[in-house]
């Protein structure tokens, strides 16, 4: 049963990436997960909103760990930041600008209309900011500078996804990578 | 008839800000515009997608001119950049994090599913980047640096809207304002 629940959440993450929250129907999720229709309401008694909260939480962990994996593979956070933005530009280009985290899309869709989903997105972004700020502190930055740099890093990454997906070119992610590298270098005072 | 068309487009912009593109029904737009139902199909034979393209174009001009008005009121682009981010933080706080441009929301919703609307959003962002880069060039920046700084400025503003609306605090817009000021100052070499 847990496997079915996992498949449903993964299918929701995939569909939200392409169609957003409002544009995804429960029927589509069930079909994509190859699950019996009743199972989705068995696992998510709160319906689509509860499923979406689980999908946001899942996507938050997956994309956080993806970024951390790239960041931590480098010798320091400055070269790690360069690697993250280079990888983001490469993935966008290789996947026809489709393979992106759905959290930003859902956050903008629901910020003013669903308090539980806004809160779920807030938990994800707060976790990303805290985790990244922790890495920058470990790299030598004072806490306040590390936190501000982490916020700018995530804003430049999400703004890059927005502009690149819309323009279908990697230009913005490359320009933003230069800025993120300078911001992180400034925060750790390298 | 032009007035009716204008009212319909304005109503669509307002509804997209709160509910996004997919979450807004034509019936809601007609009701909010206080227009006869048939009028929307008279003015927009292409239906919701054609109306959305007009709403994106309208929002693009309105929000571009809003930013330029604040930027151009200051003595130089560096203090102007500070004023833009301060104003964005103040407006978010004063409007309960609701009064924002709908272009980013719609862009993320439709980037992978509607080519005409992706193109409409691309036209808006390209115009914003070109216009802002022009101001930075006029402020003394070389063209390539001005363009990169304009991309980062818009990414930091949109990323700030995303994080502030989700967290319901102005913190991210203030942190991103500091970075945008440094980026613009670097581009115009002040």
Interface residues (C-beta under 8 A of the other chain):
Chain A: X17 X18 X19 X20 X22 X23 X97 X98 X104 X105 X107 X108 X109 X111 X112 X113 X118 X121 X122 X125 X126 X147 X148 X151 X152 X154 X155 X156 X157 X158 X159 X160 X162 X163 X165 X166 X167 X168 X171 X172 X175 X176 X178 X179 X183
Chain B: X17 X18 X19 X20 X22 X23 X97 X98 X104 X105 X107 X108 X109 X111 X112 X113 X118 X121 X122 X125 X126 X147 X148 X151 X152 X154 X155 X156 X157 X158 X159 X160 X162 X163 X165 X166 X167 X168 X171 X172 X175 X176 X178 X179 X183
